[in-house]
């Protein structure tokens, strides 16, 4: 078993009761970028994007980015 990075954006959006589209509008980050973060399809994380998401959702990078166990 190994470990991988997982974004908890789905959980944070649910907690704040907002959509990916609304987050995109609030942060001025394009919807396709927000969608990639939401679906954990990001390979390289942009610090400005993470900062904007955290400010919009009133969270810390540690709330958004998690190190999780994998089956591999």
C-alpha positions in Angstrom: 0.0 0.0 0.0 1.1 3.5 -0.8 0.0 7.1 -0.3 -1.3 9.7 -2.7 -2.5 13.3 -2.7 -6.3 13.7 -2.7 -8.2 17.0 -2.9 -11.2 17.2 -0.6 -12.9 19.9 -2.7 -16.1 17.9 -3.1 -16.4 17.7 0.7 -15.7 21.4 1.2 -18.2 22.5 -1.5 -20.8 20.3 0.1 -20.0 21.8 3.5 -20.4 25.4 2.2 -23.4 24.3 0.0 -22.0 25.8 -3.2 -21.4 24.4 -6.7 -18.3 24.2 -8.7 -19.7 26.9 -11.0 -20.3 29.2 -8.0 -16.7 28.6 -6.8 -15.4 29.4 -10.2 -17.3 32.8 -10.2 -16.2 33.6 -6.6 -12.5 32.8 -7.3 -12.3 34.0 -10.9 -10.8 30.6 -11.7 -12.1 29.0 -14.9 -14.7 26.3 -14.5 -12.5 23.7 -16.3 -9.7 24.3 -13.7 -12.1 24.0 -10.8 -13.6 20.9 -12.3 -10.1 19.3 -12.5 -9.5 20.1 -8.9 -12.9 18.7 -8.0 -12.3 15.5 -9.9 -8.7 15.1 -8.6 -7.3 15.2 -12.1 -4.7 17.8 -11.3 -1.0 16.8 -11.7 0.7 20.0 -10.7 -1.0 22.2 -8.0 -0.9 25.9 -8.5 -0.4 27.8 -5.2 -2.5 30.8 -6.4 -5.4 28.5 -7.3 -5.2 26.8 -3.9 -5.0 30.2 -2.2 -8.1 31.5 -4.0 -10.0 28.3 -3.2 -9.1 28.5 0.4 -10.1 32.1 0.7 -13.5 31.5 -1.0 -14.2 28.4 1.2 -12.7 29.8 4.4 -10.4 26.9 4.8 -6.7 26.1 5.0 -4.6 24.2 2.4 -4.5 21.3 4.9 -8.3 21.1 4.7 -8.1 20.9 0.9 -5.1 18.7 0.3 -4.9 15.3 2.0 -2.4 12.5 2.0 -4.4 9.2 1.8 -3.7 5.5 1.7 -4.0 3.8 -1.7 -4.5 0.1 -2.6 -1.4 0.0 -4.8 
